[in-house]
Amino acid sequence: MKHLSVKNLPSMKKKISKEEIYKTIAKVLKTSPAKIIKQDKLDAIKNWDSLAQLDILSALDKKLGNQLSDLNDISSIISVKKLINILKKKSLIK
């Protein structure tokens, strides 16, 4: 009988819901998810800056099991809609 180790298991992509994305962004920016939904452009949100953007991406990467590190277009994210579209293309949305 062959024993399976973690190394031999097929890798399963972690996925995140849109609601989790909004909650994560809201937590980093210290605002409500409703405000994030209403105001899609990140730079129009009060607490957004480049450091906050890195914190958002880092928090999402952690939730997704470090799957954002290989995305080339991650730095071009200027809106939640664009972020969600990028994650959809990579099949990371539930």
C-alpha angles and dihedrals in degrees: 000000000000118000119220118221127194088257091060097050117101111255113254119207114233112226134202131207125233088245091056090050092053092046092049093049091046091051093051092046093043094235138104125282087236090063090050091051092047096046107042099177108086096209090058091061115096101236097037119119135137092278091051089051090055090048090051093050091045092051092048091046090053091051090048095049097253095305096134095068093082096051111109096192096051093105092058093066109124100152140036089240091057091047091052091048091052091049090048091053089053092046092242097128120092 
